[in-house]
Amino acid sequence: MNQFRMLFSTCRIPGITRDSVISYFRTESEGHSPTHIAVLCRGRVFVFDIIHEGCLITPPEIYRQLTYIHRKCHSEPDGPGIAALTSEERTQWAKAREYLISLDPENLTMLEKIQSSLLVYSIEDSSPHVTPEDYSQVTTMTLTGDPTVRWGDKSYNLISFSNGVFGCSCDHAPFDGMVMVNISHYINEKVFENEGRWKGSEKVRDISLPEELVFTVDDKILNDINQAKAQFLKQASDLQIVVYPFTSFGKNLTKKKLLHPDTFIQLALQLAYYRLYGRPGSCYETATTRCFYHGRTETMRSCTIEALRWCQSMQDPSTGLLERQQKMLQAFAKHNKMMKDFSAGKGFDRHLLGLLLIAKEEGLPVPELFTDPLFSKSGGGGNFVLSTSLIGYFKVQGVAVPMVHNGYGFFYH
């Protein structure tokens, strides 16, 4: 899949009217590719190369570099927190970026070093509580933690907390969630494979210390940073995130009953929403079009007529068990067929989105469909009450914010 090459050395660049995505990554046959990473700590930015004398530096050498940065940041004043600007509304960030570059041409050079870095490593001071029974706090901190140590435009932010817990965040534009899930799963497997210990040489070679990127700023930029932080924290405070493991049974039982595990969860969500609100909930589920080389996603609308009829039967005391079972199996069959079709490129939401964007970009009248209240009520235009996605059958957790203020974001595995 083509989007895997967007994992490293990729960044979104804000624009006044439209953003762009730049990938600096190159294969060996394509030419030079960046070999440095950026590290954010207490509002400061550092970079260092992970290749020395033609080879990857070792874990002890990486540890030496990170320890140097950590000690320096904890013994000196905090930096301005330029990274917080990436959490701002896109046009505001684009304007602030242009102004930042106008202050000093070197600011652009430093921005490009961050943009082209393999990834951003974020050092967080917080220590989120986490147990096998509750991942809520660490998930919340990963998504809504200190904005001065996250570069929101980067394709890959690896976040370390002071208690040794790790998380990661990414910009969704270059690739879909499965790319981040796969790299996280690979790292997790390697940690277990090596029993969490480095078994190679402890020798640390004479490699250059990390370089700090010191931006030229003025009162306007500092004010923009403070506004960005305030806006970010305000939005973050409006989120309620809970992540609990369900251990009563899992996919093995549903598969034994010849019920697809993903469809099982989707129908359970529909029933839960119906029981809470007495009405069906418009639902987005990710259908991956990965069978196509440049495939991304399609919208799978899980709130079907069949699902609604089953939910109604479950709430109707006069409906017998056999009828409920029949309606449930009909809902399963409809969902499974739609998922198969949409993953094969037979969906319609991306097509409709394309038509809407063409109309807006060309200054044409927007078709009445897109202004019909029922279109929005069905979830169209990014108004799904339930925004959901299966993140694979791995140990990796995932989280995303709801699409609408009164909605739910639901990631599961």
Secondary structure, 3 states (H helix, E strand, C coil): CHHHHHCCCEEEECCCCCCEEEECCCCCCCCCCCCEEEEEECCEEEEEECEECCEECCHHHHHHHHHHHHHHHHHCCCCCCHHHHHHCCHHHHHHHHHHHHHHCHHHHHHHHHHHHCCCEEEECCCCCCCECCECHHHHHHHHHCCHHHCCCCECCEEEECCCCCEEEECCCCCCCHHHHHHHHHHHHHHHHHCCCCCCCCCCCCCCCCCEECCCCCCHHHHHHHHHHHHHHHHHHCCCCCCCCCCCCCCHHHHHHCCCCHHHHHHHHHHHHHHHHHCCCCCEEEEEECCCCCCCCEEEEECCCHHHHHHHHHHHCCCCCHHHHHHHHHHHHHHHHHHHHHHHHHHCCHHHHHHHHHHHHHCCCCCCHHHHCHHHHHCCCCCCCCEEEEECCCCCCCCCCCCCCCCCEEEEEC
